[in-house]
C-alpha cells in the first residue's frame, strides 16, 4: 500500500494539487534503485512482503535495502552515539547508529517508520524532537539524501484493549506532517488508506 503514495513524496508545500497517484511497475522499480528503509518490526513486515514479491519478480524494488530491529525506537535513532538499549540497528554484524547506517549506504531516499515503541501517542512532543534530531544527523553526513518519515499505520485492534490509541496516533501523524514541512523532510501518509470503517 505504501507504493501508492510515491508521487506524493515532495515536501508538503510543493505537492501539486490533484496529482495522479498511479505509477507503473517500471516507475516503482526505477524509483527504488537506491533507497533505504529503516524501522522496527513493522518495517520488517514490509521487507518480508517485498522479499515475497521478489520471489515472483526479482526486479521488484530491487535496489531497496532494509535495516530493521525489533522494538527499535525513535529515541534510540535520534542519538549520535550508541546507547545501552538492547535494540540496535545492525550492519555487517555490528550495532550502528541510525545516521551512520544512512552514511554507509548513501541512499537517494531513506524511509523511516518509527514511533510505536516510544509510546508516541502519549509523548508527541518528545517524538517530534527525535524526528528533527534524526533529520539533522542525517543531513550532516548525507546532505543529498532525502529523508522520508512514514506515518504510523492504523492502530491494531488488539492495541486498544486497555486504551484507545486511534486518536493519539492520528494526532501524532498530523503533527509529524507539520514537522516534516518545517524541517524540509518528506512525509508519507500510509495510515488513512489502510484504515477500516472503525479507524483500525
C-alpha atoms as one frame of an Amber mdcrd trajectory, in Angstrom:
protein
   0.000   0.000   0.000   2.919   2.377   0.592   3.766   2.218  -3.098   0.551
   4.009  -3.994   1.867   7.207  -2.466   5.222   7.573  -4.181   4.083  10.539
  -6.302   3.359  12.443  -3.075   6.992  12.314  -1.943   7.596  16.030  -2.097
   7.667  18.483   0.784   4.105  19.350   1.768   4.215  22.862   0.353   5.381
  21.537  -3.039   2.820  18.773  -3.512   0.855  19.613  -6.667  -2.903  19.774
  -6.302  -4.706  16.903  -7.967  -1.563  14.837  -8.524  -2.314  11.426 -10.018
  -1.062   8.713  -7.605  -0.960   5.997 -10.290   2.510   4.665 -11.066   3.717
   1.827 -13.267   5.800  -1.157 -12.168   8.738   0.219 -14.124   8.500   3.562
 -12.351   8.336   1.853  -8.965  11.424  -0.247  -9.625  13.331   2.736 -11.028
  12.422   4.870  -8.027  13.749   2.270  -5.601  17.068   1.967  -7.417  18.954
   3.337  -4.408  16.688   3.539  -1.375  16.901   2.503   2.260  14.152   1.571
   4.711  14.826   1.842   8.444  12.422   0.799  11.155  11.190  -1.705  13.683
   9.133  -4.872  13.265   6.568  -3.021  11.134   9.225  -2.254   8.540  10.441
  -5.843   8.828   6.935  -6.954   7.802   7.195  -4.689   4.775  10.561  -6.261
   3.930   9.041  -9.731   4.184   6.345  -8.675   1.724   8.899  -7.200  -0.665
  11.015 -10.358  -0.442   7.972 -12.464  -1.277   7.264 -10.253  -4.287  10.876
 -10.600  -5.404  10.370 -14.349  -5.358   7.916 -13.851  -8.235   9.702 -10.931
  -9.888  13.342 -10.417  -8.971  13.277  -6.851 -10.304  10.643  -5.763  -7.774
  12.123  -2.901  -5.694  15.485  -4.475  -6.493  17.548  -1.554  -5.239  15.741
  -1.145  -1.916  17.621  -2.104   1.245  16.052  -2.728   4.650  17.721  -2.316
   8.045  15.387  -3.101  10.931  15.468  -4.018  14.601  12.734  -5.449  16.783
  11.402  -2.805  19.210  13.678  -0.089  17.774  12.772   3.412  18.990  12.742
   6.932  17.610  14.676   7.956  20.700  17.462   5.466  20.019  17.561   6.528
  16.378  17.981  10.162  17.376  21.210   9.529  19.320  24.562  10.363  17.765
  26.230   7.525  19.663  25.056   4.045  20.609  23.001   3.780  23.774  22.680
   0.870  26.159  19.352  -0.056  24.617  19.450  -3.725  23.532  17.557  -2.967
  20.312  20.027  -1.554  17.783  20.336  -1.457  14.011  22.955  -3.904  12.757
  25.259  -3.533   9.760  27.708  -6.364   8.995  27.088  -7.758  12.476  27.822
  -4.508  14.275  25.413  -2.242  16.181  25.263   1.044  14.281  23.573   4.421
  14.957  20.801   5.294  12.532  22.618   8.225  10.950  25.668   6.030  10.368
  23.566   3.362   8.660  22.440   6.043   6.223  26.031   7.257   5.820  27.191
   3.733   4.962  24.605   3.159   2.230  24.215   6.756   0.990  20.725   6.250
  -0.462  18.837   8.729  -2.589  15.899   8.311  -0.207  15.752   6.912   3.308
  12.311   5.891   4.568  11.939   5.891   8.351   8.988   4.312  10.140   9.370
   4.524  13.919   7.455   5.623  16.984   5.288   2.730  18.125   7.897   1.602
  20.660   8.180   5.131  22.069   4.515   5.218  23.190   4.374   8.083  20.751
   0.698   8.856  21.209   1.409   9.946  24.764   4.753  11.637  24.003   4.171
  13.560  20.786   6.485  16.483  21.590   9.329  14.124  22.517   8.757  12.142
  19.332   8.866  15.265  17.170  12.115  16.346  18.809  13.592  12.951  17.920
  12.348  13.297  14.337  14.053  16.662  13.997  17.261  15.331  15.539  17.326
  12.320  13.180  16.910  14.660  10.224  19.752  16.886  11.451  22.142  13.983
  11.978  21.484  12.528   8.540  21.832  15.938   6.883  25.258  16.401   8.466
  26.734  13.337   6.748  24.430  12.819   3.772  23.061  16.209   2.698  21.875
  14.836  -0.648  19.779  12.043   0.882  16.082  12.822   1.029  14.628  11.821
   4.396  11.088  10.441   4.381   9.202   9.903   7.624   6.334   7.459   7.185
   3.197   7.919   9.277   2.305   5.317  11.838  -0.035   2.729  10.320  -3.560
   2.208  11.639  -3.626   1.073  15.256  -4.063  -2.709  15.521  -7.332  -3.522
  17.261  -5.601  -5.551  19.983  -3.540  -2.499  20.985  -6.708  -0.834  22.228
  -7.822  -3.379  24.803  -6.957  -1.075  27.693  -6.714   2.313  25.958  -7.951
   3.630  22.625  -4.874   4.793  20.745  -6.604   5.682  17.489  -6.903   9.426
  18.137  -3.439   9.545  19.717  -1.765   8.009  16.665  -3.793  10.243  14.349
  -2.669  13.291  16.332   0.949  12.212  16.084   0.700  11.644  12.337  -0.826
  15.098  11.846   1.931  16.666  13.947   4.586  14.670  12.068   3.351  16.017
   8.752   3.650  19.579  10.053   7.115  18.921  11.495   8.349  17.456   8.207
   7.229  20.579   6.359   9.029  22.738   8.921  12.383  20.953   8.719  12.402
  20.163   4.999  11.859  16.430   5.345   9.281  14.422   3.427   6.113  12.949
   4.907   4.462   9.799   3.599   0.855   9.195   4.658   0.315   5.459   4.964
  -2.428   5.236   7.581  -5.626   6.648   6.118  -5.833   4.393   3.033  -5.356
   1.314   5.215  -7.967   2.034   7.886 -11.205   0.127   8.141 -14.573   1.743
   8.813 -13.797   1.899  12.537 -10.425   3.533  12.118  -8.297   0.459  12.818
